[in-house]
Amino acid sequence: MRQVVRAGLHGAASGLLVIVCARTAIASEAVPLADGWRIESSARVTAKGETISRPGFDARAWHPATVPATVVAALVANGDYPDPYFGMNLRKIPGMTYPVGEQFARLPMAADSPFNRAWWYRVEFQPPARAGSRATSVHFDGINYRANVWVNGVRIAAQDQTAGAFRRYEFDITRLVKAGANAIAVEIFPPTPGDLGINWVDWNPTPPDKNLGLWGAAYLTRSGAIALRHSYVRSALDVGSLDSADLDATTEAWNVTDAPVRAEIAFALEKTTVRKSVALAPREHQVVRFTAADFAPLHLVHPRVWWPYRMGTPNLYTATFSAASDDRESDREEVRFGIRQVTSELTAEGHRLFRVNGRRILIRGGGWASDMLLRPLSAAQLESHMRYVKEMGLNTIRQEGKLETDAFYTRADELGILIMPGWCCCDQWEMWDKWDAEDHRVGPESLRDQLLRLRNHPSVFVWLNGSDKPPPADVEQKYLDIERELEWDRPTVSSAAEAPGPVSGPSGVKMRGPYDYVPPSYWLLDKKDGGAFGFATEISPGAAVPPVESLEAMLPEARRRWPIDERWNFHAGGGEFKNIARFTAALEARYGKATDVRDYARKAQALTYETERAMFEGYARNKYRATGVIQWMLNNAWPSIIWHLYDYYMRPGGGYFGTKAACEPLHVQYSYDDRSIVLVNDTQQPVGGVTVTATLLDFTLAPRFSKTVTLDVGADEVARAFTIPEVPTLSTTYFLQLTASTARAGDASRNFYWLSTKPDVLSEKSEWFFTPTVSHADLTALTSLPRAQIAASVALDRKGREPFGRVTIENTGGALAFQLRLQAVDATGAEVLPVYWQDNYLSLLPGERREIAVSWPPTAKPVSVVVIEGWNVASTRVTPRAAR
């Protein structure tokens, strides 16, 4: 059993590390150490830790910081460097000497880099008062990469033990803390290419400090003689009936004194409290367990079950663990948990299929990117990201080596968004043949620390022990042993790739690409790589050039003009993705050569709309031969022109709305492989009497085929309606309008396609990152659409929980109004972001009328005007009127 060793007995760090659970279990006494920090390079500091960590040390000349903050994040916040997210400013920061597009994690820092040395973090604090307190601890939830830690002149931890970006530390400083001023100093050393650090692969550049510093929260806790840690509640749900569940609740009781202690440990849930008495030897840790077998009230009848988004309500419970000794409460932890069961299985074809509470679920999500400088999200920012996920109809976020704050997982729990975390690829994390003794210690200890905090979150439904390849047998066995020891009650998968784990066996998932441009037809035509079958853990139809306003925000005035140059490509990726040449070639082959940046951005939205829609539609049509799809990526770590569904500025573009269309609850869609019309039900209820209509139009909008049928579709099932026949002498570019309606819901789904009689032809040979297109569909006629006329009105209502509006648009002319984009703009002319449109980038046939709902956060500036523009529609500004 691990023991706590008190700091300060000998002035050395040996044996002083204590790894603590995250605050998913919320301690009764957790005092943030966020403000008042100062940081400085060790090259500019002559004093030693004994002096720096004493109260009163003069650090006024140092740089101020608010923790969490990496070194570069703090310096940027202080204005020491220009905005690294704009243009090529990042390259102006000292230490950015590595080649553009190369993976910095594998390269050493330059000898003259200001970050190629230790940096000091220092703060003074007053200890929190608490009656009966006997113990004080300081916690660090993220140090990158290794550190010496000092308190009041005494070193309490040394860098040979305090190593690992994903470790979480607790140090007992009881004997060092005094009344009045106290000081902490942390000397942090940067990661090297051989460390298990925080890595950016080919998604975006790595900052010059490699995210050096206190990237996680720092805080104090105090307790009486007994401290509680690692509190955890598991449930065994009767998935057949969902009518009962047995709880298994555990906590670790730590005697933080040098004397034996008797204590009463209590577990309280709503109106139920159960207790156990324990005797603890000096400094002993003891696991205390409460089970339904021992305590009848922990057998719950008719429990409130936790469900993912669209499957049901994400119900949560709150439980409290408390410890008392000498008739006085010593410590308590609060745990929020969900009653649910997640399992996985391999289908007959070997694909991994997940079930939640016994029901199948098609995993549809995107890959998460933390901020490039690891700046934590505000509550409002977090809410916007989560809202966008739900607005698109996705149910999952994948995290590859970018683990987030506790608030992130808590909000996912509350919203029913599934989280798929795991380690990163392409660096020391997967170079097991180069692991030294420290790596073999840090890797498993990092897993332990992260799972201890994640295991209470019902949203976390799986853990990936590797990314691009599974760990070797010895490492995988260590990981599996830890997962078993921690009673991890959901699946683990050896990696995000299909190579079997040497111990665990088949992964049941695939990572065969593509990551670069493929046409819409690819997803249903491809039968061997990334096509719509199996579980694709990371996949994409390619680059994601944002709307022109975002291009103007990220690129300097002199360089955002046409044509694309190195400044554009600096905001692409690395490796094979250093530029967007393949995306541009496809765009111009399909839609015609771009004439300027606005024309390019406009065509890019149409291209990403149709490709993202096709990917998600393909996987939906083929469920459950297709069991999961993760778009690479969901968002960006900095302003980028690749891999996102909404951009860094929270501006949704074509890919966002193509995804949103494909993932609506009841959706009618076209099949690029066999021309069938399919109705997809993503709800848990059967839907009967659905009227499905398809209308095929040539380029002049003359109808060439129309058919209507009424059909039923089962819960979470797919129904084929009919097939669109081949029509002779059809124009090269033509259109397909689909609608699905029910007597109860009216128009449940609308879907508009622009298609070509010239098919996309795929190469028979695929690269690891894409399948080349030999010849492209011809949609160039879209650039010659006749001008269309629209009429629009906007009604706003600011009386609800958030501002809300309805935009009514009607096509009053005789031509198709193509790819209409709606923007809500404030009085300064800036687009209101984030913004939640019911639909956007829509097309209206002559005489067609749509009413589009829109909302935005109440903290945003009021909407002054709605701007509507399209490929062949002049920009229209509509002033809102108050709703009745």
SEBA-532004 format. One record per residue (C-alpha): residue number from 0; residue in one letter; x negated, y, z. Coordinates in steps of 0.25 Angstrom, whole numbers. Layout:
   resi   resn       x       y       z
    NUM      A       X       Y       Z
...
This chain:
   resi   resn       x       y       z
      0      M       0       0       0
      1      R      -6      14      -4
      2      Q      -9      23       8
      3      V     -10      38       9
      4      V     -23      43      13
      5      R     -24      57      19
      6      A     -31      68      12
      7      G     -42      75      20
      8      L     -48      65      29
      9      H     -61      64      22
     10      G     -60      75      12
     11      A     -60      65       1
     12      A     -50      60      -9
     13      S     -53      45      -8
     14      G     -40      38      -6
     15      L     -31      50      -5
     16      L     -23      48     -17
     17      V      -8      45     -15
     18      I       1      44     -27
     19      V      15      49     -25
     20      C      28      47     -32
     21      A      34      58     -40
     22      R      45      67     -34
     23      T      56      59     -41
     24      A      57      55     -26
     25      I      58      70     -21
     26      A      51      72      -8
     27      S      58      80       3
     28      E      45      88       4
     29      A      39      92     -10
     30      V      33     106     -11
     31      P      28     110     -25
     32      L      14     115     -26
     33      A      17     122     -39
     34      D      13     137     -38
     35      G       1     144     -33
     36      W      -9     135     -40
     37      R     -22     140     -46
     38      I     -31     133     -56
     39      E     -45     135     -61
     40      S     -56     128     -69
     41      S     -67     121     -60
     42      A     -77     128     -69
     43      R     -73     141     -62
     44      V     -72     136     -48
     45      T     -84     135     -39
     46      A     -77     131     -27
     47      K     -75     116     -23
     48      G     -62     109     -19
     49      E     -64     111      -4
     50      T     -64     126      -6
     51      I     -54     127     -17
     52      S     -43     119      -9
     53      R     -44     128       3
     54      P     -33     138       6
     55      G     -38     152       3
     56      F     -47     148      -9
     57      D     -47     160     -19
     58      A     -41     155     -32
     59      R     -34     168     -36
     60      A     -43     168     -49
     61      W     -38     154     -53
     62      H     -27     152     -63
     63      P     -13     151     -57
     64      A      -5     139     -59
     65      T       8     132     -56
     66      V       8     117     -55
     67      P      10     109     -63
     68      A       1     115     -73
     69      T     -11     110     -81
     70      V     -23     119     -82
     71      V     -20     124     -96
     72      A      -5     126     -92
     73      A      -9     135     -81
     74      L     -18     143     -89
     75      V      -8     145    -100
     76      A       2     149     -90
     77      N      -7     159     -85
     78      G     -10     165     -99
     79      D     -25     160     -99
     80      Y     -22     154    -113
     81      P     -13     157    -124
     82      D       0     149    -126
     83      P      -5     136    -130
     84      Y       8     132    -136
     85      F       7     143    -147
     86      G       0     141    -160
     87      M     -14     136    -157
     88      N     -16     143    -144
     89      L     -19     129    -137
     90      R     -32     128    -145
     91      K     -36     142    -139
     92      I     -37     136    -125
     93      P     -51     132    -121
     94      G     -54     117    -122
     95      M     -45     115    -135
     96      T     -56     110    -143
     97      Y     -51      96    -147
     98      P     -47      95    -161
     99      V     -33      98    -164
    100      G     -24      86    -164
    101      E     -34      77    -157
    102      Q     -30      70    -144
    103      F     -37      78    -133
    104      A     -34      68    -123
    105      R     -45      59    -129
    106      L     -55      70    -131
    107      P     -64      76    -120
    108      M     -62      91    -116
    109      A     -73     100    -122
    110      A     -84     103    -112
    111      D     -81     117    -112
    112      S     -66     116    -110
    113      P     -61     123     -98
    114      F     -53     111     -94
    115      N     -64     101     -95
    116      R     -66     103     -80
    117      A     -58     102     -67
    118      W     -48     113     -64
    119      W     -44     117     -50
    120      Y     -29     118     -46
    121      R     -27     125     -32
    122      V     -15     129     -24
    123      E     -12     133      -9
    124      F       0     129      -2
    125      Q       8     130      11
    126      P      12     116      16
    127      P      27     114      17
    128      A      33     114      31
    129      R      41     102      35
    130      A      44      97      49
    131      G      38      84      52
    132      S      29      84      40
    133      R      16      75      42
    134      A      11      73      28
    135      T       9      82      16
    136      S       5      78       2
    137      V       1      85     -10
    138      H       6      79     -23
    139      F       1      81     -38
    140      D      10      75     -49
    141      G       0      77     -60
    142      I     -15      80     -60
    143      N     -22      79     -74
    144      Y     -32      73     -73
    145      R     -40      71     -60
    146      A     -42      79     -48
    147      N     -48      82     -34
    148      V     -38      87     -25
    149      W     -41      96     -13
    150      V     -32     101      -1
    151      N     -37     111       9
    152      G     -52     109       6
    153      V     -51      94       6
    154      R     -51      85      -6
    155      I     -40      75      -6
    156      A     -41      68     -19
    157      A     -53      66     -29
    158      Q     -53      65     -44
    159      D     -57      51     -45
    160      Q     -44      47     -39
    161      T     -35      59     -43
    162      A     -34      55     -58
    163      G     -23      53     -67
    164      A     -14      63     -74
    165      F      -1      55     -71
    166      R      -5      52     -56
    167      R       3      58     -45
    168      Y      -4      61     -32
    169      E       0      63     -18
    170      F     -11      67      -7
    171      D      -9      67       8
    172      I     -14      81      13
    173      T      -7      81      26
    174      R     -20      83      34
    175      L     -25      94      25
    176      V     -13     103      24
    177      K     -12     114      35
    178      A      -2     125      38
    179      G      -3     137      29
    180      A     -12     137      16
    181      N     -17     124      10
    182      A     -23     122      -3
    183      I     -24     112     -14
    184      A     -35     111     -25
    185      V     -35     101     -36
    186      E     -47     100     -45
    187      I     -42      93     -58
    188      F     -51      87     -69
    189      P     -46      86     -83
    190      P     -43      73     -90
    191      T     -53      66     -99
    192      P     -51      57    -111
    193      G     -52      45    -102
    194      D     -41      49     -92
    195      L     -26      45     -92
    196      G     -22      60     -94
    197      I     -11      67    -100
    198      N     -12      66    -115
    199      W      -6      73    -127
    200      V      -8      64    -139
    201      D      -3      69    -153
    202      W       9      77    -148
    203      N       2      90    -145
    204      P     -11      95    -141
    205      T     -18      93    -128
    206      P     -21     105    -120
    207      P     -36     108    -117
    208      D     -35     104    -102
    209      K     -28      91    -106
    210      N     -17      95     -96
    211      L     -27      96     -84
    212      G     -21     100     -71
    213      L      -9      98     -61
    214      W       1      94     -72
    215      G      10      88     -61
    216      A      17      94     -49
    217      A      10      97     -36
    218      Y      17      97     -23
    219      L      17      94      -8
    220      T      25      84       0
    221      R      27      83      16
    222      S      33      72      24
    223      G      33      67      38
    224      A      26      54      42
    225      I      33      46      31
    226      A      32      50      17
    227      L      41      44       6
    228      R      36      41      -8
    229      H      40      34     -21
    230      S      54      33     -18
    231      Y      62      25     -28
    232      V      76      20     -31
    233      R      78       8     -41
    234      S      92       3     -44
    235      A      97     -11     -49
    236      L     109      -8     -57
    237      D     119     -19     -61
    238      V     119     -15     -76
    239      G     130     -25     -79
    240      S     140     -17     -71
    241      L     133      -4     -67
    242      D     141      -5     -54
    243      S     130      -8     -44
    244      A     115      -5     -42
    245      D     106      -9     -31
    246      L      95       2     -26
    247      D      81      -1     -23
    248      A      75      11     -16
    249      T      60      12     -12
    250      T      51      23      -6
    251      E      37      23       0
    252      A      36      27      14
    253      W      23      33      17
    254      N      18      35      31
    255      V       9      47      30
    256      T       4      47      44
    257      D      -7      39      52
    258      A       3      33      61
    259      P      13      22      59
    260      V      27      27      57
    261      R      41      22      57
    262      A      51      28      47
    263      E      65      27      42
    264      I      66      27      27
    265      A      79      30      21
    266      F      85      29       7
    267      A      98      38       5
    268      L     107      37      -7
    269      E     119      46      -7
    270      K     127      41       5
    271      T     118      29       8
    272      T     106      29      17
    273      V      98      17      20
    274      R      85      16      29
    275      K      73       8      32
    276      S      63       9      44
    277      V      49       7      41
    278      A      36       7      49
    279      L      24      13      42
    280      A       9      11      46
    281      P       0      24      45
    282      R      -1      28      30
    283      E       7      17      26
    284      H      16      17      13
    285      Q      28       8      13
    286      V      39       5       3
    287      V      53       6       8
    288      R      64       0       0
    289      F      79       0       1
    290      T      87     -10      -7
    291      A     101     -13     -10
    292      A      98     -27      -4
    293      D      94     -21       9
    294      F     104      -9       9
    295      A     118     -12       4
    296      P     121       3       1
    297      L     110       2     -10
    298      H     119      -7     -18
    299      L     126       4     -26
    300      V     140       1     -32
    301      H     144       9     -44
    302      P     131      17     -45
    303      R     130      29     -54
    304      V     121      24     -65
    305      W     110      32     -72
    306      W     112      32     -87
    307      P     103      38     -98
    308      Y     109      49    -107
    309      R     121      45    -115
    310      M     122      32    -108
    311      G     129      38     -95
    312      T     126      47     -83
    313      P     112      48     -78
    314      N     117      46     -63
    315      L     106      49     -52
    316      Y     106      46     -38
    317      T      98      53     -27
    318      A      92      45     -16
    319      T      83      49      -4
    320      F      72      42       3
    321      S      68      47      17
    322      A      59      44      28
    323      A      60      47      43
    324      S      51      45      55
    325      D      53      50      69
    326      D      67      53      66
    327      R      62      64      56
    328      E      63      63      41
    329      S      49      62      35
    330      D      51      62      20
    331      R      61      60       9
    332      E      62      58      -6
    333      E      74      59     -15
    334      V      75      50     -27
    335      R      84      52     -39
    336      F      87      39     -46
    337      G      96      33     -56
    338      I     103      19     -56
    339      R     100      13     -69
    340      Q      93       1     -75
    341      V      84       2     -87
    342      T      79     -11     -94
    343      S      73     -14    -108
    344      E      72     -26    -117
    345      L      67     -30    -130
    346      T      77     -32    -141
    347      A      77     -44    -150
    348      E      68     -36    -159
    349      G      58     -32    -148
    350      H      63     -18    -146
    351      R      64     -12    -132
    352      L      78      -9    -128
    353      F      81      -1    -115
    354      R      94      -3    -107
    355      V      99       7     -97
    356      N     109       0     -87
    357      G     110     -11     -96
    358      R     114      -3    -109
    359      R     105      -1    -121
    360      I     100      12    -124
    361      L      93      18    -137
    362      I      81      26    -132
    363      R      81      39    -140
    364      G      71      50    -135
    365      G      59      58    -137
    366      G      44      59    -132
    367      W      42      69    -121
    368      A      31      80    -122
    369      S      27      87    -109
    370      D      22     101    -111
    371      M       8     102    -117
    372      L       3     108    -104
    373      L      11     100     -95
    374      R      19     112     -90
    375      P      31     106     -83
    376      L      45     109     -88
    377      S      54     118     -81
    378      A      68     113     -77
    379      A      74     120     -89
    380      Q      64     115     -99
    381      L      66     101     -94
    382      E      81     102     -95
    383      S      80     107    -109
    384      H      71      95    -113
    385      M      81      85    -107
    386      R      93      92    -113
    387      Y      87      91    -127
    388      V      84      76    -125
    389      K      99      74    -122
    390      E     104      84    -132
    391      M      97      76    -143
    392      G     104      63    -138
    393      L      90      57    -133
    394      N      90      49    -121
    395      T      75      47    -118
    396      I      62      55    -117
    397      R      48      47    -118
    398      Q      36      52    -111
    399      E      22      47    -116
    400      G      12      51    -105
    401      K      20      64    -102
    402      L      26      62     -89
    403      E      35      74     -84
    404      T      39      80     -71
    405      D      49      73     -61
    406      A      59      83     -65
    407      F      58      78     -80
    408      Y      62      64     -75
    409      T      73      69     -65
    410      R      80      77     -76
    411      A      79      65     -86
    412      D      86      57     -75
    413      E      97      67     -73
    414      L     100      68     -88
    415      G      98      53     -92
    416      I      86      55    -101
    417      L      77      42    -101
    418      I      62      44    -100
    419      M      52      35    -106
    420      P      38      38    -100
    421      G      25      32    -101
    422      W      10      34    -103
    423      C       3      41    -115
    424      C      -4      36    -127
    425      C     -16      38    -135
    426      D     -26      42    -123
    427      Q     -32      36    -111
    428      W     -19      30    -107
    429      E     -19      20    -118
    430      M     -34      18    -119
    431      W     -35       7    -109
    432      D     -48       2    -114
    433      K     -54      15    -109
    434      W     -48      15     -95
    435      D     -57      16     -84
    436      A     -54      12     -69
    437      E     -48      26     -67
    438      D     -38      24     -78
    439      H     -34      10     -73
    440      R     -31      17     -60
    441      V     -25      30     -65
    442      G     -16      23     -76
    443      P      -8      14     -66
    444      E      -8      25     -55
    445      S      -2      35     -65
    446      L       9      25     -69
    447      R      12      22     -54
    448      D      13      37     -51
    449      Q      22      40     -63
    450      L      31      28     -61
    451      L      33      31     -46
    452      R      39      45     -50
    453      L      47      40     -62
    454      R      53      27     -57
    455      N      65      35     -50
    456      H      69      41     -63
    457      P      80      34     -70
    458      S      77      41     -83
    459      V      63      34     -84
    460      F      67      21     -91
    461      V      54      15     -95
    462      W      39      17     -93
    463      L      29      15    -105
    464      N      16      10    -100
    465      G       9      14    -113
    466      S      12      22    -125
    467      D       5      18    -138
    468      K       1       5    -133
    469      P       3      -4    -120
    470      P      -8      -4    -109
    471      P     -17     -16    -108
    472      A     -13     -28     -99
    473      D     -21     -23     -87
    474      V     -15      -9     -87
    475      E      -1     -13     -91
    476      Q      -1     -23     -80
    477      K      -5     -12     -70
    478      Y       6      -3     -75
    479      L      17     -15     -74
    480      D      12     -18     -60
    481      I      15      -3     -56
    482      E      28      -3     -63
    483      R      32     -16     -56
    484      E      27     -10     -42
    485      L      34       3     -44
    486      E      47      -5     -47
    487      W      49       2     -60
    488      D      63      -2     -64
    489      R      63       1     -79
    490      P      56      -4     -91
    491      T      41      -2     -94
    492      V      36      -3    -108
    493      S      21      -6    -111
    494      S      20       5    -121
    495      A      28      14    -131
    496      A      22       5    -142
    497      E      26      -9    -146
    498      A      13     -16    -142
    499      P      17     -26    -131
    500      G      11     -23    -117
    501      P       1     -34    -114
    502      V       9     -37    -101
    503      S      23     -32    -103
    504      G      25     -37    -117
    505      P      33     -30    -129
    506      S      35     -16    -128
    507      G      48     -16    -137
    508      V      45      -2    -142
    509      K      37       4    -154
    510      M      28      15    -157
    511      R      26      14    -172
    512      G      29      29    -176
    513      P      32      37    -184
    514      Y      28      50    -178
    515      D      27      58    -191
    516      Y      37      61    -202
    517      V      46      50    -207
    518      P      59      52    -215
    519      P      73      49    -209
    520      S      75      36    -216
    521      Y      62      30    -209
    522      W      69      27    -196
    523      L      79      17    -203
    524      L      70      12    -214
    525      D      57       9    -206
    526      K      58      -5    -200
    527      K      44      -7    -194
    528      D      39       6    -188
    529      G      47      18    -181
    530      G      60      14    -188
    531      A      73      14    -180
    532      F      71       1    -173
    533      G      65      -3    -159
    534      F      60       7    -149
    535      A      51      18    -154
    536      T      44      25    -142
    537      E      39      37    -150
    538      I      43      40    -165
    539      S      46      52    -173
    540      P      49      57    -187
    541      G      38      67    -186
    542      A      35      81    -184
    543      A      45      91    -178
    544      V      43     105    -183
    545      P      51     114    -174
    546      P      60     125    -179
    547      V      53     138    -184
    548      E      55     145    -171
    549      S      46     135    -164
    550      L      36     136    -175
    551      E      35     151    -173
    552      A      34     149    -158
    553      M      22     139    -159
    554      L      14     145    -171
    555      P       8     159    -172
    556      E      14     169    -181
    557      A       3     168    -191
    558      R       3     153    -192
    559      R      17     149    -191
    560      R      19     153    -206
    561      W      18     144    -217
    562      P      12     134    -220
    563      I       9     124    -209
    564      D      -5     126    -203
    565      E     -14     121    -192
    566      R      -6     129    -182
    567      W       6     121    -185
    568      N      -2     108    -184
    569      F      -8     112    -171
    570      H       7     110    -166
    571      A       8      96    -172
    572      G       1      84    -165
    573      G     -11      76    -165
    574      G     -17      65    -173
    575      E      -8      61    -185
    576      F       1      73    -181
    577      K      -9      84    -182
    578      N       0      90    -193
    579      I      14      89    -198
    580      A      10      86    -213
    581      R      19      74    -214
    582      F      31      81    -208
    583      T      29      93    -218
    584      A      27      84    -230
    585      A      40      77    -227
    586      L      47      90    -224
    587      E      43      96    -237
    588      A      46      83    -245
    589      R      60      82    -240
    590      Y      64      96    -239
    591      G      55     104    -248
    592      K      42     112    -246
    593      A      43     121    -234
    594      T      42     136    -238
    595      D      39     142    -224
    596      V      39     139    -209
    597      R      54     141    -208
    598      D      57     132    -219
    599      Y      48     122    -214
    600      A      54     122    -200
    601      R      68     122    -206
    602      K      65     109    -214
    603      A      57     103    -202
    604      Q      70     104    -194
    605      A      78      96    -205
    606      L      67      86    -206
    607      T      66      83    -191
    608      Y      81      83    -190
    609      E      83      72    -200
    610      T      71      64    -196
    611      E      74      64    -181
    612      R      89      61    -183
    613      A      85      49    -192
    614      M      76      43    -181
    615      F      86      44    -170
    616      E      97      40    -179
    617      G      89      28    -184
    618      Y      86      23    -170
    619      A     101      25    -166
    620      R     106      17    -178
    621      N      97       5    -175
    622      K     100       4    -160
    623      Y      97      -6    -153
    624      R      87     -11    -164
    625      A      82       3    -161
    626      T      80       4    -146
    627      G      73      17    -144
    628      V      67      29    -151
    629      I      58      40    -145
    630      Q      55      52    -154
    631      W      41      57    -153
    632      M      43      67    -147
    633      L      54      74    -140
    634      N      47      87    -137
    635      N      34      94    -138
    636      A      23      98    -128
    637      W      20     110    -136
    638      P      25     117    -148
    639      S      24     107    -159
    640      I      28     103    -173
    641      I      29      88    -171
    642      W      37      78    -163
    643      H      48      84    -155
    644      L      63      85    -155
    645      Y      63      99    -150
    646      D      51     108    -149
    647      Y      43     114    -139
    648      Y      51     126    -138
    649      M      64     118    -135
    650      R      69     121    -149
    651      P      77     109    -155
    652      G      75     107    -170
    653      G      79      98    -181
    654      G      73      85    -174
    655      Y      81      88    -161
    656      F      94      90    -169
    657      G      92      78    -178
    658      T      89      70    -165
    659      K     102      76    -158
    660      A     110      72    -170
    661      A     105      58    -171
    662      C     107      55    -156
    663      E     121      61    -154
    664      P     130      51    -145
    665      L     138      47    -157
    666      H     131      48    -170
    667      V     133      46    -185
    668      Q     121      44    -194
    669      Y     116      40    -207
    670      S     106      28    -209
    671      Y      94      31    -219
    672      D      92      16    -222
    673      D     105      11    -226
    674      R     114      23    -227
    675      S     123      19    -216
    676      I     131      28    -207
    677      V     130      24    -192
    678      L     137      29    -180
    679      V     128      28    -167
    680      N     134      28    -153
    681      D     125      33    -143
    682      T     135      33    -132
    683      Q     139      22    -122
    684      Q     154      22    -127
    685      P     159      16    -139
    686      V     165      26    -149
    687      G     177      22    -158
    688      G     184      28    -169
    689      V     172      36    -175
    690      T     174      42    -188
    691      V     161      43    -196
    692      T     161      50    -209
    693      A     149      52    -219
    694      T     149      62    -231
    695      L     138      61    -241
    696      L     135      74    -249
    697      D     126      78    -260
    698      F     118      90    -260
    699      T     129      99    -265
    700      L     138      93    -254
    701      A     147      85    -263
    702      P     152      73    -256
    703      R     147      60    -261
    704      F     151      50    -251
    705      S     160      51    -238
    706      K     165      40    -229
    707      T     172      40    -215
    708      V     174      28    -206
    709      T     179      26    -192
    710      L     171      17    -183
    711      D     168      13    -168
    712      V     154      12    -162
    713      G     151       5    -149
    714      A     143      11    -137
    715      D     129      14    -140
    716      E     131       7    -154
    717      V     129      10    -169
    718      A     140       8    -179
    719      R     138       9    -194
    720      A     149      16    -202
    721      F     146      15    -217
    722      T     135      17    -227
    723      I     133      29    -236
    724      P     133      23    -250
    725      E     122      27    -261
    726      V     128      39    -269
    727      P     123      40    -283
    728      T     119      54    -289
    729      L     117      60    -275
    730      S     109      73    -274
    731      T      95      71    -269
    732      T      98      78    -256
    733      Y     112      75    -250
    734      F     119      75    -237
    735      L     127      66    -227
    736      Q     136      71    -217
    737      L     141      61    -206
    738      T     151      63    -195
    739      A     157      54    -184
    740      S     169      58    -176
    741      T     178      53    -166
    742      A     192      56    -162
    743      R     187      60    -148
    744      A     174      67    -151
    745      G     177      73    -165
    746      D     164      74    -173
    747      A     154      66    -164
    748      S     143      66    -175
    749      R     139      74    -187
    750      N     126      70    -195
    751      F     121      77    -208
    752      Y     110      71    -216
    753      W     103      77    -228
    754      L      98      65    -237
    755      S      91      62    -250
    756      T      93      52    -261
    757      K      78      52    -261
    758      P      74      43    -250
    759      D      62      44    -241
    760      V      52      33    -244
    761      L      43      28    -233
    762      S      30      22    -235
    763      E      28       7    -232
    764      K      16      10    -224
    765      S      18      17    -210
    766      E       7      25    -202
    767      W       8      24    -187
    768      F      14      37    -186
    769      F      23      38    -198
    770      T      28      31    -211
    771      P      25      40    -223
    772      T      36      44    -232
    773      V      32      41    -247
    774      S      43      50    -252
    775      H      53      59    -245
    776      A      68      62    -247
    777      D      71      74    -255
    778      L      79      84    -247
    779      T      73      96    -254
    780      A      87     101    -259
    781      L      90     105    -245
    782      T      81     118    -247
    783      S      91     122    -259
    784      L     104     121    -251
    785      P     114     132    -255
    786      R     116     142    -244
    787      A     126     139    -234
    788      Q     136     148    -226
    789      I     139     146    -211
    790      A     148     153    -201
    791      A     145     152    -186
    792      S     150     156    -173
    793      V     144     154    -159
    794      A     151     154    -145
    795      L     144     154    -132
    796      D     148     150    -118
    797      R     138     154    -107
    798      K     148     150     -95
    799      G     144     136     -94
    800      R     132     129     -88
    801      E     123     133    -100
    802      P     126     142    -112
    803      F     134     135    -123
    804      G     138     139    -137
    805      R     145     134    -149
    806      V     141     137    -163
    807      T     151     135    -174
    808      I     145     134    -188
    809      E     153     132    -201
    810      N     148     130    -215
    811      T     156     140    -223
    812      G     149     139    -236
    813      G     148     128    -246
    814      A     134     123    -244
    815      L     128     114    -233
    816      A     123     122    -221
    817      F     110     113    -219
    818      Q     102     112    -206
    819      L     109     123    -198
    820      R     100     127    -186
    821      L     107     134    -174
    822      Q      99     143    -165
    823      A     104     150    -152
    824      V      96     163    -151
    825      D      95     173    -139
    826      A      94     188    -140
    827      T      79     188    -142
    828      G      81     179    -155
    829      A      75     167    -148
    830      E      81     153    -149
    831      V      88     149    -136
    832      L      80     136    -132
    833      P      83     126    -127
    834      V      96     125    -134
    835      Y     106     113    -135
    836      W     113     113    -149
    837      Q     124     103    -151
    838      D     118     102    -165
    839      N     109     110    -174
    840      Y     102     109    -188
    841      L     116     105    -193
    842      S     121     105    -207
    843      L     135     109    -211
    844      L     143     106    -223
    845      P     152     116    -230
    846      G     164     119    -221
    847      E     158     111    -209
    848      R     159     118    -195
    849      R     151     114    -183
    850      E     152     118    -168
    851      I     138     117    -162
    852      A     137     118    -146
    853      V     124     124    -140
    854      S     119     127    -126
    855      W     106     132    -120
    856      P     101     133    -106
    857      P     107     144     -97
    858      T      94     150     -94
    859      A      92     153    -109
    860      K      94     167    -115
    861      P     108     169    -120
    862      V     111     165    -135
    863      S     112     178    -143
    864      V     114     172    -157
    865      V     115     158    -164
    866      V     107     157    -177
    867      I     111     147    -187
    868      E     102     144    -199
    869      G     100     133    -209
    870      W      93     129    -222
    871      N     103     136    -231
    872      V     110     145    -221
    873      A     106     159    -218
    874      S     103     162    -203
    875      T     115     165    -196
    876      R     116     172    -182
    877      V     128     170    -174
    878      T     131     178    -162
    879      P     138     170    -151
    880      R     152     173    -145
    881      A     157     170    -131
    882      A     164     156    -131
    883      R     179     157    -127
